[in-house]
Amino acid sequence: MKHLLFLFIFFIFHFSFSQAKEFRMYDPSKDAVILIERRAWPTPSIIPLPQQVKWKNGFFYLTLCKAIIVKDISTKKEADYLQKELKEKGVTFLVTQTTKANQPFIEISIDNRDSLASDEAYSLKVNAQKILLTAKTAHGIFNGIQTLLQLIQNGNKVRFCEIADWPAFSWRGYILT
């Protein structure tokens, strides 16, 4: 009977606190308080919402990363900007052209192929080993950095994902009321 009561209470808490990351609950069979974690990964909000987003389970931990790799010297300015922004979040990186083997890194590169539709388009891929940001131009890299900064959770981790984004319109506008 105690186990049934435990399961009943578990499901009530599970559905009542589905947005909570974790909660504590008393287990009478063990006479102890147990910690129950929510299994669904929280999805960060990104503004503006990218054209294509594919979320995956897991996180890239910025504290394990030591370098921002710059493949093209024309993106050094954007890499320095990313370094400054991450330093304000408490994580320091070196901007370099190489890194040690088996060490997580952030890579910024220019891709002149036609796979990216616009000069402002970018592709951002995050996995356990690296964060790869590619674009046709430095402007696209800058846009990708803005998205990357919004993906950072708790100041030290980025959820695994694949993002492709480009402007919905070729022009920008504003309204004065």
Contact map, one row per residue, 1 for C-alpha under 8 A:
111110000000000000000000000000000000000000000000000000000000000000000000000000000000000000000000000000000000000000000000000000000000000000000000000000000000000000000000000000000
111111000000000000000000000110000000000000000000000000000000000000000000000000000000000000000000000000000000000000000000000000000000000000000000000000000000000000000000000000000
111111100000000000000000000010000000000000000000000000000000000000000000000000000000000000000000000000000000000000000000000000000000000000000000000000000000000000000000000000000
111111110000000000000000000000000000000000000000000000000000000000000000000000000000000000000000000000000000000000000000000000000000000000000000000000000000000000000000000000000
111111111000000000000000000000000000000000000000000000000000000000000000000000000000000000000000000000000000000000000000000000000000000000000000000000000000000000000000000000000
011111111100000000000000001100000000000000000000000000000000000000000000000000000000000000000000000000000000000000000000000000000000000000000000000000000000000000000000000000000
001111111110000000000000000000000000000000000000000000000000000000000000000000000000000000000000000000000000000000000000000000000000000000000000000000000000000000000000000000000
000111111111000000000000000000000000000000000000000000000000000000000000000000000000000000000000000000000000000000000000000000000000000000000000000000000000000000000000000000000
000011111111100000000000000000000000000000000000000000000000000000000000000000000000000000000000000000000000000000000000000000000000000000000000000000000000000000000000000000000
000001111111110000000000100000000000000000000000000000000000000000000000000000000000000000000000000000000000000000000000000000000000000000000000000000000000000000000000000000000
000000111111111000000000000000000000000000000000000000000000000000000000000000000000000000000000000000000000000000000000000000000000000000000000000000000000000000000000000000000
000000011111111100000000000000000000000000000000000000000000000000000000000000000000000000000000000000000000000000000000000000000000000000000000000000000000000000000000000000000
000000001111111111000000000000000000000000000000000000000000000000000000000000000000000000000000000000000000000000000000000000000000000000000000000000000000000000000000000000000
000000000111111111000000000000000000000000000000000000000000000000000000000000000000000000000000000000000000000000000000000000000000000000000000000000000000000000000000000000000
000000000011111111000000000000000000000000000000000000000000000000000000000000000000000000000000000000000000000000000000000000000000000000000000000000000000000000000000000000000
000000000001111111000000000000000000000000000000000000000000000000000000000000000000000000000000000000000000000000000000000000000000000000000000000000000000000000000000000000000
000000000000111111110000000000000000000000000000000000000000000000000000000000000000000000000000000000000000000000000000000000000000000000000000000000000000000000000000000000000
000000000000111111111000000000000000010000000000000000000000000000000000000000000000000000000000000000000000000000000000000000000000000000000000000000000000000000000000000000000
000000000000000011111000000000000000000000000000000000000000000000000000000000000000000000000000000000000000000000000000000000000000000000000000000000000000000000000000000000000
000000000000000011111110000000000000010000000000000000000000000000000000000000000000000000000000000000000000000000000000000000000000000000000000000000000000000000000000000000000
000000000000000001111110000000000000110000000000000000000000000000000000000000000000000000000000000000000000000000000000000000000000000000000000000000000000000000000000000000000
000000000000000000011111000000000011110000000000000000000000000000000000000000000000000000000000000000000000000000000000000000000000000000000000000000000000000000000000000000000
000000000000000000011111100000000011100000000000000000000000000000000000000000000000000000000000000000000000000000000000000000000000000000000000000000000000000000000000000000000
000000000000000000000111110000001111000000000000000000000000000000000000000000000000000000000000000000000000000000000000000000000000000000000000000000000000000000000000000000000
000000000100000000000011111000001111000000000000000000000000000000000000000000000000000000000000000000000000000000000000000000000000000000000000000000000000000000000000000000000
000000000000000000000001111100111100000000000000000000000000000000000000000000000000000000000000000000000000000000000000000000000000000000000000000000000000000000000000000000000
000001000000000000000000111111111100000000000000000000000000000000000000000000000000000000000000000000000000000000000000000000000000000000000000000000000000000000000000000000000
010001000000000000000000011111110000000000000000000000000000000000000000000000000000000000000000000000000000000000000000000000000000000000000000000000000000000000000000000000000
011000000000000000000000001111100000000000000000000000000000000000000000000000000000000000000000000000000000000000000000000000000000000000000000000000000000000000000000000000000
000000000000000000000000001111110000000000000000000000000000000000000000000000000000000000000000000000000000000000000000000000000000000000000000000000000000000000000000000000000
000000000000000000000000011111111000000000000000000000000000000000000000000000000000000000000000000000000000000000000000000000000000000000000000000000000000000000000000000000000
000000000000000000000000011101111100000000000000000000000000000000000000000000000000000000000000000000000000000000000000000000000000000000000000000000000000000000000000000000000
000000000000000000000001111000111110000000000000000000000000000000000000000000000000000000000000000000000000000000000000000000000000000000000000000000000000000000000000000000000
000000000000000000000001111000011111000000000000000000000000000000000000000000000000000000000000000000000000000000000000000000000000000000000000000000000000000000000000000000000
000000000000000000000111100000001111100000000000000000000000000000000000000000000000000000000000000000000000000000000000000000000000000000000000000000000000000000000000000000000
000000000000000000000111100000000111110000000000000000000000000000000000000000000000000000000000000000000000000000000000000000000000000000000000000000000000000000000000000000000
000000000000000000001110000000000011111000000000000000000000000000000000000000000000000000000000000000000000000000000000000000000000000000000000000000000000000000000000000000000
000000000000000001011100000000000001111110000000000000000000000000000000000000000000000000000000000000000000000000000000000000000000000000000000000000000000000000000000000000000
000000000000000000000000000000000000111110000000000000000000000000000000000000000000000000000000000000000000000000000000000000000000000000000000000000000000000000000000000000000
000000000000000000000000000000000000011111000000000000000000000000000000000000000000000000000000000000000000000000000000000000000000000000000000000000000000000000000000000000000
000000000000000000000000000000000000011111100000000000001100000000000000000000000000000000000000000000000000000000000000000000000000000000000000000000000000000000000000000000000
000000000000000000000000000000000000000111110000000000000000000000000000000000000000000000000000000000000000000000000000000000000000000000000000000000000000000000000000000000000
000000000000000000000000000000000000000011111000000000100000000000000000000000000000000000000000000000000000000000000000000000000000000000000000000000000000000000000000000000000
000000000000000000000000000000000000000001111100000000000000000000000000000000000000000000000000000000000000000000000000000000000000000000000000000001101000000000000000000000000
000000000000000000000000000000000000000000111110100000000000000000000000000000000000000000000000000000000000000000000000000000000000000000000000000001100000000000000000000000000
000000000000000000000000000000000000000000011111110000000000000000000000000000000000000000000000000000000000000000000000000000000000000000000000001001100000000000000000000000000
000000000000000000000000000000000000000000001111110000000000000000000000000000000000000000000000000000000000000000000000000000000000000000000000001000000000000000000000000000000
000000000000000000000000000000000000000000000111110000000000000000000000000000000000000000000000000000000000000000000000000000000000000000000000000000000000000000000000000000000
000000000000000000000000000000000000000000001111111000000000000000000000000000000000000000000000000000000000000000000000000000000000000000000000000000000000000000000000000000000
000000000000000000000000000000000000000000000111111110000000000000000000000000000000000000000000000000000000000000000000000000000000000000000000000000000000000000111100000000000
000000000000000000000000000000000000000000000000111110000000000000000000000000000000000000000000000000000000000000000000000000000000000000000000000000000000000000111100000000000
000000000000000000000000000000000000000000000000011111000000000000000000000000000000000000000000000000000000000000000000000000000000000000000000000000000000000001111000000000000
000000000000000000000000000000000000000000000000011111100000000000000000000000000000000000000000000000000000000000000000000000000000000000000000000000000000000011110000000000000
000000000000000000000000000000000000000000000000000111110000000000000000000000000000000000000000000000000000000000000000000000000000000000000000000000000000000011100000000000000
000000000000000000000000000000000000000000100000000011111000000000000000000000000000000000000000000000000000000000000000000000000000000000000000000000000000001111000000000000000
000000000000000000000000000000000000000000000000000001111100000000000000000000000000000000000000000000000000000000000000000000000000000000000000000000000000001110000000000000000
000000000000000000000000000000000000000010000000000000111110000000000000000000000000000000000000000000000000000000000000000000000000000000000000000000000000001100000000000000000
000000000000000000000000000000000000000010000000000000011111000000000000000000000000000000000000000000000000000000000000000000110000000000000000000000000000001100000000000000000
000000000000000000000000000000000000000000000000000000001111100000000000000000000000000000000000000000000000000000000000000000110000000000000000000000000000111100000000000000000
000000000000000000000000000000000000000000000000000000000111110000000000000000000000000000000000000000000000000000000000000001111110000000000000000000000000111100000000000000000
000000000000000000000000000000000000000000000000000000000011111110000000000000000000000000000000000000000000000000000000000000010000000000000000000000000001110000000000000000000
000000000000000000000000000000000000000000000000000000000001111110000000000000000000000000100000000000000000000000000000000000000000000000000000000000000001110000000000000000000
000000000000000000000000000000000000000000000000000000000000111111000000000000000000000000100000000000000000000000000000000000000000000000000000000000000001100000000000000000000
000000000000000000000000000000000000000000000000000000000000111111000000000000000000000000000000000000110000000000000000000000000000000000000000000000000000000000000000000000000
000000000000000000000000000000000000000000000000000000000000111111100000000000000000000000001000000000111100000000000000000000000000000000000000000000000000000000000000000000000
000000000000000000000000000000000000000000000000000000000000001111110000000000000000000000011100000000111000000000000000000000000000000000000000000000000000000000000000000000000
000000000000000000000000000000000000000000000000000000000000000011111000000000000000000000001111001000011100000000000000000000000000000000000000000000000000000000000000000000000
000000000000000000000000000000000000000000000000000000000000000001111100000000100010000000001111000000001111000000000000000000000000000000000000000000000000000000000000000000000
000000000000000000000000000000000000000000000000000000000000000000111110000000000000000000000011111000001111000000000000000000000000000000000000000000000000000000000000000000000
000000000000000000000000000000000000000000000000000000000000000000011111101100100000000000000011100000000011100000000000000000000000000000000000000000000000000000000000000000000
000000000000000000000000000000000000000000000000000000000000000000001111100000000000000000000000100000000011110000000000000000000000000000000000000000000000000000000000000000000
000000000000000000000000000000000000000000000000000000000000000000000111111100000000000000000000000000000001110000000000000000000000000000000000000000000000000000000000000000000
000000000000000000000000000000000000000000000000000000000000000000000111111100000000000000000000000000000000000000000000000000000000000000000000000000000000000000000000000000000
000000000000000000000000000000000000000000000000000000000000000000000001111110000000000000000000000000000000000000000000000000000000000001000000000000000000000000000000000000000
000000000000000000000000000000000000000000000000000000000000000000000101111111100000000000000000000000000001110000000000000000000000000001001000000000000000000000000000000000000
000000000000000000000000000000000000000000000000000000000000000000000101111111110000000000000010000000000000000000000000000000000000000000000000000000000000000000000000000000000
000000000000000000000000000000000000000000000000000000000000000000000000011111111000000000000000000000000000000000000000000000000000000000000000000000000000000000000000000000000
000000000000000000000000000000000000000000000000000000000000000000000000001111111100000000000000000000000000000000000000000000000000000001001100000000000000000000000000000000000
000000000000000000000000000000000000000000000000000000000000000000010100001111111110000000000010000000000001000000000000000000000000000000000000000000000000000000000000000000000
000000000000000000000000000000000000000000000000000000000000000000000000000111111111000000000010000000000000000000000000000000000000000000000000000000000000000000000000000000000
000000000000000000000000000000000000000000000000000000000000000000000000000011111111100000000000000000000000000000000000000000000000000000000000000000000000000000000000000000000
000000000000000000000000000000000000000000000000000000000000000000000000000001111111110000000000000000000000000000000000000000000000000000000000100000000000000000000000000000000
000000000000000000000000000000000000000000000000000000000000000000010000000000111111111000011110000000000000000000000000000000000000000000000000000000000000000000000000000000000
000000000000000000000000000000000000000000000000000000000000000000000000000000011111111100000000000000000000000000000000000000000000000000000000000000000000000000000000000000000
000000000000000000000000000000000000000000000000000000000000000000000000000000001111111110000000000000000000000000000000000000000000000000000000000010000000000000000000000000000
000000000000000000000000000000000000000000000000000000000000000000000000000000000111111111110000000000000000000000000000000000000000000000000000000000000000000000000000000000000
000000000000000000000000000000000000000000000000000000000000000000000000000000000011111111111000000000000000000000000000000000000000000000000000000000000000000000000000000000000
000000000000000000000000000000000000000000000000000000000000000000000000000000000001111111100000000000000000000000000000000000000000000000000000000000000000000000000000000000000
000000000000000000000000000000000000000000000000000000000000000000000000000000000000111111100000000000000000000000000000000000000000000000000000000000000010000000000000000000000
000000000000000000000000000000000000000000000000000000000000000000000000000000000000011111110000000000000000000000000000000000000000000000000000000000000010000000000000000000000
000000000000000000000000000000000000000000000000000000000000011000000000000000000000011111111000000000000000000000000000000000000000000000000000000000000001000000000000000000000
000000000000000000000000000000000000000000000000000000000000000001000000000000000010011001111100000000000000000000000000000000000000000000000000000000000000000000000000000000000
000000000000000000000000000000000000000000000000000000000000000011110000000000000010001000111110000000000000000000000000000000000000000000000000000000000000000000000000000000000
000000000000000000000000000000000000000000000000000000000000000001110000000000000010000000011111000000000000000000000000000000000000000000000000000000000000000000000000000000000
000000000000000000000000000000000000000000000000000000000000000000111100000100110010000000001111100000000000000000000000000000000000000000000000000000000000000000000000000000000
000000000000000000000000000000000000000000000000000000000000000000111100000000000000000000000111111000000000000000000000000000000000000000000000000000000000000000000000000000000
000000000000000000000000000000000000000000000000000000000000000000001110000000000000000000000011111000000000000000000000000000000000000000000000000000000000000000000000000000000
000000000000000000000000000000000000000000000000000000000000000000001000000000000000000000000001111100000000000000000000000000000000000000000000000000000000000000000000000000000
000000000000000000000000000000000000000000000000000000000000000000101000000000000000000000000001111110101000000000000000000000000000000000000000000000000000000000000000000000000
000000000000000000000000000000000000000000000000000000000000000000000000000000000000000000000000011111100000000000000000000000000000000000000000000000000000000000000000000000000
000000000000000000000000000000000000000000000000000000000000000000000000000000000000000000000000001111100000000000000000000000000000000000000000000000000000000000000000000000000
000000000000000000000000000000000000000000000000000000000000000000000000000000000000000000000000000111110000000000000000000000001000000000000000000000000000000000000000000000000
000000000000000000000000000000000000000000000000000000000000000111000000000000000000000000000000001111111000000000000000000000001000000000000000000000000000000000000000000000000
000000000000000000000000000000000000000000000000000000000000000111100000000000000000000000000000000001111100000000000000000000011100000000000000000000000000000000000000000000000
000000000000000000000000000000000000000000000000000000000000000011111000000000000000000000000000001000111110000000000000000000001110000000000000000000000000000000000000000000000
000000000000000000000000000000000000000000000000000000000000000010111000000000000000000000000000000000011111000000000000000000000111100000000000000000000000000000000000000000000
000000000000000000000000000000000000000000000000000000000000000000011110000000000000000000000000000000001111100000000000000000000111100000000000000000000000000000000000000000000
000000000000000000000000000000000000000000000000000000000000000000011111001000100000000000000000000000000111110000000000000000000001110000001000000000000000000000000000000000000
000000000000000000000000000000000000000000000000000000000000000000000111001000000000000000000000000000000011111000000000000000000001111000000000000000000000000000000000000000000
000000000000000000000000000000000000000000000000000000000000000000000011001000000000000000000000000000000001111100000000000000000000011111001000000000000000000000000000000000000
000000000000000000000000000000000000000000000000000000000000000000000000000000000000000000000000000000000000111110000000000000000000011110000000000000000000000000000000000000000
000000000000000000000000000000000000000000000000000000000000000000000000000000000000000000000000000000000000011111000000000000000000001100000000000000000000000000000000000000000
000000000000000000000000000000000000000000000000000000000000000000000000000000000000000000000000000000000000001111110000000000000000000100000000000000000000000000000000000000000
000000000000000000000000000000000000000000000000000000000000000000000000000000000000000000000000000000000000000111111000000000000000000000000000000000000000000000000000000000000
000000000000000000000000000000000000000000000000000000000000000000000000000000000000000000000000000000000000000011111000000000000000000000000000000000000000000000000000000000000
000000000000000000000000000000000000000000000000000000000000000000000000000000000000000000000000000000000000000011111110110000000000001100000000000000000000000000000000000000000
000000000000000000000000000000000000000000000000000000000000000000000000000000000000000000000000000000000000000001111110100000000000000000000000000000000000000000000100000000000
000000000000000000000000000000000000000000000000000000000000000000000000000000000000000000000000000000000000000000011111100000000000000100000000000000000000000000000110000000000
000000000000000000000000000000000000000000000000000000000000000000000000000000000000000000000000000000000000000000011111100000000000001110110000000000000000000000000000000000000
000000000000000000000000000000000000000000000000000000000000000000000000000000000000000000000000000000000000000000000111110000000000001110111010000000000000000000000110000000000
000000000000000000000000000000000000000000000000000000000000000000000000000000000000000000000000000000000000000000011111111000000000001100010010000000000000000000011110000000000
000000000000000000000000000000000000000000000000000000000000000000000000000000000000000000000000000000000000000000010001111100000000111100011011000000000000000000011100000000000
000000000000000000000000000000000000000000000000000000000000000000000000000000000000000000000000000000000000000000000000111110000001111000000001000000000000000001111000000000000
000000000000000000000000000000000000000000000000000000000000000000000000000000000000000000000000000000000000000000000000011111000011110000000001000100000000000011110000000000000
000000000000000000000000000000000000000000000000000000000000000000000000000000000000000000000000000000000000000000000000001111100011100000000000000000000000000111100000000000000
000000000000000000000000000000000000000000000000000000000001000000000000000000000000000000000000000000000000000000000000000111110111000000000000000000000000011111000000000000000
000000000000000000000000000000000000000000000000000000000111000000000000000000000000000000000000000000000000000000000000000011111110000000000000000000000000000110000000000000000
000000000000000000000000000000000000000000000000000000000111100000000000000000000000000000000000000000010000000000000000000001111100000000000000000000000000000100000000000000000
000000000000000000000000000000000000000000000000000000000001000000000000000000000000000000000000000001111000000000000000000000111110000000000000000000000000000000000000000000000
000000000000000000000000000000000000000000000000000000000001000000000000000000000000000000000000000000011110000000000000000001111111000000000000000000000000000000000000000000000
000000000000000000000000000000000000000000000000000000000001000000000000000000000000000000000000000000001110000000000000000111101111100000000000000000000000000000000000000000000
000000000000000000000000000000000000000000000000000000000000000000000000000000000000000000000000000000000111100000000000001111000111110000000000000000000000000000000000000000000
000000000000000000000000000000000000000000000000000000000000000000000000000000000000000000000000000000000111100000000000011110000011111000001001100000000000000000000000000000000
000000000000000000000000000000000000000000000000000000000000000000000000000000000000000000000000000000000001111000000000011100000001111100011000000000000000000000000000000000000
000000000000000000000000000000000000000000000000000000000000000000000000000000000000000000000000000000000000111100010011111000000000111111011000000000000000000000000000000000000
000000000000000000000000000000000000000000000000000000000000000000000000000000000000000000000000000000000000011110010111110000000000011111011000000000000000000000000000000000000
000000000000000000000000000000000000000000000000000000000000000000000000000000000000000000000000000000000000011000000011000000000000001111111000000000000000000000000000000000000
000000000000000000000000000000000000000000000000000000000000000000000000011001000000000000000000000000000000010000000000000000000000001111111100000000000000000000000000000000000
000000000000000000000000000000000000000000000000000000000000000000000000000000000000000000000000000000000000000000000011000000000000000011111110000000000000000000000000000000000
000000000000000000000000000000000000000000000000000000000000000000000000000000000000000000000000000000000000000000000011110000000000011111111111000000000000000000000000000000000
000000000000000000000000000000000000000000000000000000000000000000000000001001000000000000000000000000000001010000000001010000000000111111111111100000000000000000000000000000000
000000000000000000000000000000000000000000000000000000000000000000000000000001000000000000000000000000000000000000000000000000000000000001111111110000000000000000000000000000000
000000000000000000000000000000000000000000000000000000000000000000000000000000000000000000000000000000000000000000000001110000000000000000111111111000000000000000000000000000000
000000000000000000000000000000000000000000000000000000000000000000000000000000000000000000000000000000000000000000000000011100000000100000011111111100000000000000000000000000000
000000000000000000000000000000000000000000000000000000000000000000000000000000000100000000000000000000000000000000000000000000000000100000001111111110000000000000000000000000000
000000000000000000000000000000000000000000000000000000000000000000000000000000000000000000000000000000000000000000000000000000000000000000000111111111000000000000000000000000000
000000000000000000000000000000000000000000000110000000000000000000000000000000000000000000000000000000000000000000000000000000000000000000000011111111100000000000000000000000000
000000000000000000000000000000000000000000000000000000000000000000000000000000000000000000000000000000000000000000000000000100000000000000000001111111110000000000000000000000000
000000000000000000000000000000000000000000000000000000000000000000000000000000000000100000000000000000000000000000000000000000000000000000000000111111110000000000000000000000000
000000000000000000000000000000000000000000011100000000000000000000000000000000000000000000000000000000000000000000000000000000000000000000000000011111110000000000000000000000000
000000000000000000000000000000000000000000011100000000000000000000000000000000000000000000000000000000000000000000000000000000000000000000000000001111111000011000000000000000000
000000000000000000000000000000000000000000000000000000000000000000000000000000000000000000000000000000000000000000000000000000000000000000000000000111111111111000000000000000000
000000000000000000000000000000000000000000010000000000000000000000000000000000000000000000000000000000000000000000000000000000000000000000000000000000111111111000000000000000000
000000000000000000000000000000000000000000000000000000000000000000000000000000000000000000000000000000000000000000000000000000000000000000000000000000011111100000000000000000000
000000000000000000000000000000000000000000000000000000000000000000000000000000000000000011000000000000000000000000000000000000000000000000000000000000011111100000000000000000000
000000000000000000000000000000000000000000000000000000000000111000000000000000000000000000100000000000000000000000000000000000000000000000000000000000011111110000000000000000000
000000000000000000000000000000000000000000000000000000000011111000000000000000000000000000000000000000000000000000000000000000000000000000000000000000011111111000000000000000000
000000000000000000000000000000000000000000000000000000000011110000000000000000000000000000000000000000000000000000000000000001000000000000000000000000111001111100000000000000000
000000000000000000000000000000000000000000000000000000111111000000000000000000000000000000000000000000000000000000000000000001000000000000000000000000111000111110000000000000000
000000000000000000000000000000000000000000000000000000111111000000000000000000000000000000000000000000000000000000000000000011110000000000000000000000000000011111000000000000000
000000000000000000000000000000000000000000000000000011110000000000000000000000000000000000000000000000000000000000000000000111100000000000000000000000000000001111100000000000000
000000000000000000000000000000000000000000000000000111100000000000000000000000000000000000000000000000000000000000000000001111000000000000000000000000000000000111110000000000000
000000000000000000000000000000000000000000000000011111000000000000000000000000000000000000000000000000000000000000000000001110000000000000000000000000000000000011111000000000000
000000000000000000000000000000000000000000000000011110000000000000000000000000000000000000000000000000000000000000000000111100000000000000000000000000000000000001111100000000000
000000000000000000000000000000000000000000000000011100000000000000000000000000000000000000000000000000000000000000000000111000000000000000000000000000000000000000111110000000000
000000000000000000000000000000000000000000000000011000000000000000000000000000000000000000000000000000000000000000001101110000000000000000000000000000000000000000011111000000000
000000000000000000000000000000000000000000000000000000000000000000000000000000000000000000000000000000000000000000000101100000000000000000000000000000000000000000001111110000000
000000000000000000000000000000000000000000000000000000000000000000000000000000000000000000000000000000000000000000000000000000000000000000000000000000000000000000000111110000000
000000000000000000000000000000000000000000000000000000000000000000000000000000000000000000000000000000000000000000000000000000000000000000000000000000000000000000000011111100000
000000000000000000000000000000000000000000000000000000000000000000000000000000000000000000000000000000000000000000000000000000000000000000000000000000000000000000000011111100000
000000000000000000000000000000000000000000000000000000000000000000000000000000000000000000000000000000000000000000000000000000000000000000000000000000000000000000000000111110000
000000000000000000000000000000000000000000000000000000000000000000000000000000000000000000000000000000000000000000000000000000000000000000000000000000000000000000000000111111000
000000000000000000000000000000000000000000000000000000000000000000000000000000000000000000000000000000000000000000000000000000000000000000000000000000000000000000000000001111100
000000000000000000000000000000000000000000000000000000000000000000000000000000000000000000000000000000000000000000000000000000000000000000000000000000000000000000000000000111110
000000000000000000000000000000000000000000000000000000000000000000000000000000000000000000000000000000000000000000000000000000000000000000000000000000000000000000000000000011111
000000000000000000000000000000000000000000000000000000000000000000000000000000000000000000000000000000000000000000000000000000000000000000000000000000000000000000000000000001111
000000000000000000000000000000000000000000000000000000000000000000000000000000000000000000000000000000000000000000000000000000000000000000000000000000000000000000000000000000111
